[in-house]
Amino acid sequence: MFNKSTRFFFIAHWRDRSIIGNYSQDQDNFQIAEANITQFLTAINQAYLPAKLKWEEISFIHENVANN
Protein backbone atom coordinates (compact mmCIF):
# COMPACT_ATOMS: atom_id res chain seq x y z
CA MET A 1 0.00 0.00 0.00
CA PHE A 2 1.19 3.50 -0.65
CA ASN A 3 -0.11 7.02 -0.66
CA LYS A 4 0.90 9.55 -3.30
CA SER A 5 -0.51 13.04 -3.09
CA THR A 6 -4.04 12.81 -1.68
CA ARG A 7 -5.11 9.52 -3.27
CA PHE A 8 -4.80 6.18 -1.53
CA PHE A 9 -3.86 3.24 -3.77
CA PHE A 10 -3.43 -0.45 -3.13
CA ILE A 11 -1.89 -3.28 -5.14
CA ALA A 12 -2.63 -6.90 -4.24
CA HIS A 13 -1.26 -9.97 -6.01
CA TRP A 14 -4.04 -12.40 -7.05
CA ARG A 15 -3.88 -15.43 -9.36
CA ASP A 16 -0.77 -14.33 -11.26
CA ARG A 17 -2.20 -10.84 -11.70
CA SER A 18 -2.44 -7.67 -9.67
CA ILE A 19 -5.56 -6.01 -8.34
CA ILE A 20 -5.05 -2.27 -8.23
CA GLY A 21 -7.52 0.06 -6.65
CA ASN A 22 -8.12 3.20 -4.73
CA TYR A 23 -10.60 4.61 -2.29
CA SER A 24 -12.66 7.68 -3.08
CA GLN A 25 -15.20 9.47 -0.96
CA ASP A 26 -16.52 11.43 -3.94
CA GLN A 27 -19.57 9.19 -4.38
CA ASP A 28 -21.69 11.78 -6.17
CA ASN A 29 -19.22 12.08 -9.07
CA PHE A 30 -18.08 8.45 -9.19
CA GLN A 31 -17.97 7.00 -12.70
CA ILE A 32 -15.79 4.87 -14.91
CA ALA A 33 -14.90 6.54 -18.18
CA GLU A 34 -11.92 6.23 -20.49
CA ALA A 35 -10.47 9.53 -19.25
CA ASN A 36 -10.80 8.40 -15.61
CA ILE A 37 -8.98 5.14 -16.33
CA THR A 38 -6.21 6.98 -18.16
CA GLN A 39 -5.82 9.32 -15.17
CA PHE A 40 -5.80 6.32 -12.83
CA LEU A 41 -3.05 4.58 -14.86
CA THR A 42 -1.00 7.77 -14.90
CA ALA A 43 -1.40 8.22 -11.14
CA ILE A 44 -0.41 4.58 -10.44
CA ASN A 45 2.63 4.85 -12.71
CA GLN A 46 3.72 8.09 -11.02
CA ALA A 47 3.22 6.70 -7.53
CA TYR A 48 4.87 3.34 -8.26
CA LEU A 49 7.42 3.73 -11.05
CA PRO A 50 8.16 -0.01 -11.57
CA ALA A 51 4.50 -0.61 -12.50
CA LYS A 52 4.73 0.91 -16.00
CA LEU A 53 1.09 -0.04 -16.60
CA LYS A 54 -0.48 0.19 -20.03
CA TRP A 55 -4.07 0.02 -21.28
CA GLU A 56 -3.50 -3.30 -22.99
CA GLU A 57 -2.58 -4.88 -19.65
CA ILE A 58 -6.02 -4.22 -18.17
CA SER A 59 -8.17 -7.34 -18.17
CA PHE A 60 -11.06 -6.24 -15.98
CA ILE A 61 -12.49 -3.01 -14.54
CA HIS A 62 -14.80 -2.97 -11.56
CA GLU A 63 -16.48 -0.08 -9.83
CA ASN A 64 -17.93 -0.09 -6.36
CA VAL A 65 -19.05 2.72 -4.12
CA ALA A 66 -19.15 2.02 -0.42
CA ASN A 67 -21.61 3.94 1.69
CA ASN A 68 -20.01 5.66 4.65
C-alpha beads as a LAMMPS data file, in Angstrom:
LAMMPS data file: protein, C-alpha beads

68 atoms
67 bonds

1 atom types
1 bond types

-500.0 500.0 xlo xhi
-500.0 500.0 ylo yhi
-500.0 500.0 zlo zhi

Masses

1 110.0

Atoms # bond

1 1 1 0.000 0.000 0.000
2 1 1 1.193 3.501 -0.650
3 1 1 -0.110 7.021 -0.664
4 1 1 0.904 9.547 -3.302
5 1 1 -0.507 13.042 -3.095
6 1 1 -4.038 12.810 -1.677
7 1 1 -5.110 9.517 -3.272
8 1 1 -4.804 6.177 -1.530
9 1 1 -3.861 3.239 -3.775
10 1 1 -3.426 -0.451 -3.131
11 1 1 -1.892 -3.277 -5.142
12 1 1 -2.627 -6.899 -4.236
13 1 1 -1.265 -9.966 -6.006
14 1 1 -4.042 -12.400 -7.048
15 1 1 -3.881 -15.429 -9.363
16 1 1 -0.770 -14.333 -11.255
17 1 1 -2.198 -10.844 -11.705
18 1 1 -2.442 -7.665 -9.666
19 1 1 -5.556 -6.012 -8.345
20 1 1 -5.052 -2.268 -8.231
21 1 1 -7.518 0.055 -6.650
22 1 1 -8.119 3.195 -4.734
23 1 1 -10.605 4.615 -2.293
24 1 1 -12.658 7.681 -3.081
25 1 1 -15.197 9.466 -0.958
26 1 1 -16.524 11.428 -3.935
27 1 1 -19.570 9.189 -4.378
28 1 1 -21.688 11.779 -6.173
29 1 1 -19.222 12.084 -9.070
30 1 1 -18.083 8.452 -9.192
31 1 1 -17.973 7.003 -12.704
32 1 1 -15.791 4.872 -14.910
33 1 1 -14.903 6.541 -18.183
34 1 1 -11.915 6.233 -20.485
35 1 1 -10.469 9.532 -19.250
36 1 1 -10.798 8.401 -15.613
37 1 1 -8.984 5.143 -16.328
38 1 1 -6.206 6.978 -18.164
39 1 1 -5.820 9.316 -15.173
40 1 1 -5.797 6.321 -12.832
41 1 1 -3.047 4.576 -14.861
42 1 1 -0.996 7.772 -14.896
43 1 1 -1.403 8.215 -11.138
44 1 1 -0.409 4.583 -10.441
45 1 1 2.627 4.851 -12.713
46 1 1 3.719 8.091 -11.024
47 1 1 3.223 6.702 -7.535
48 1 1 4.874 3.336 -8.265
49 1 1 7.425 3.734 -11.048
50 1 1 8.164 -0.008 -11.570
51 1 1 4.498 -0.612 -12.499
52 1 1 4.727 0.914 -16.005
53 1 1 1.090 -0.037 -16.596
54 1 1 -0.478 0.191 -20.033
55 1 1 -4.073 0.023 -21.277
56 1 1 -3.498 -3.305 -22.991
57 1 1 -2.579 -4.879 -19.649
58 1 1 -6.020 -4.221 -18.172
59 1 1 -8.166 -7.338 -18.168
60 1 1 -11.058 -6.238 -15.982
61 1 1 -12.486 -3.011 -14.544
62 1 1 -14.797 -2.975 -11.561
63 1 1 -16.477 -0.077 -9.826
64 1 1 -17.925 -0.091 -6.364
65 1 1 -19.049 2.717 -4.123
66 1 1 -19.153 2.015 -0.419
67 1 1 -21.609 3.942 1.692
68 1 1 -20.012 5.656 4.654

Bonds

1 1 1 2
2 1 2 3
3 1 3 4
4 1 4 5
5 1 5 6
6 1 6 7
7 1 7 8
8 1 8 9
9 1 9 10
10 1 10 11
11 1 11 12
12 1 12 13
13 1 13 14
14 1 14 15
15 1 15 16
16 1 16 17
17 1 17 18
18 1 18 19
19 1 19 20
20 1 20 21
21 1 21 22
22 1 22 23
23 1 23 24
24 1 24 25
25 1 25 26
26 1 26 27
27 1 27 28
28 1 28 29
29 1 29 30
30 1 30 31
31 1 31 32
32 1 32 33
33 1 33 34
34 1 34 35
35 1 35 36
36 1 36 37
37 1 37 38
38 1 38 39
39 1 39 40
40 1 40 41
41 1 41 42
42 1 42 43
43 1 43 44
44 1 44 45
45 1 45 46
46 1 46 47
47 1 47 48
48 1 48 49
49 1 49 50
50 1 50 51
51 1 51 52
52 1 52 53
53 1 53 54
54 1 54 55
55 1 55 56
56 1 56 57
57 1 57 58
58 1 58 59
59 1 59 60
60 1 60 61
61 1 61 62
62 1 62 63
63 1 63 64
64 1 64 65
65 1 65 66
66 1 66 67
67 1 67 68
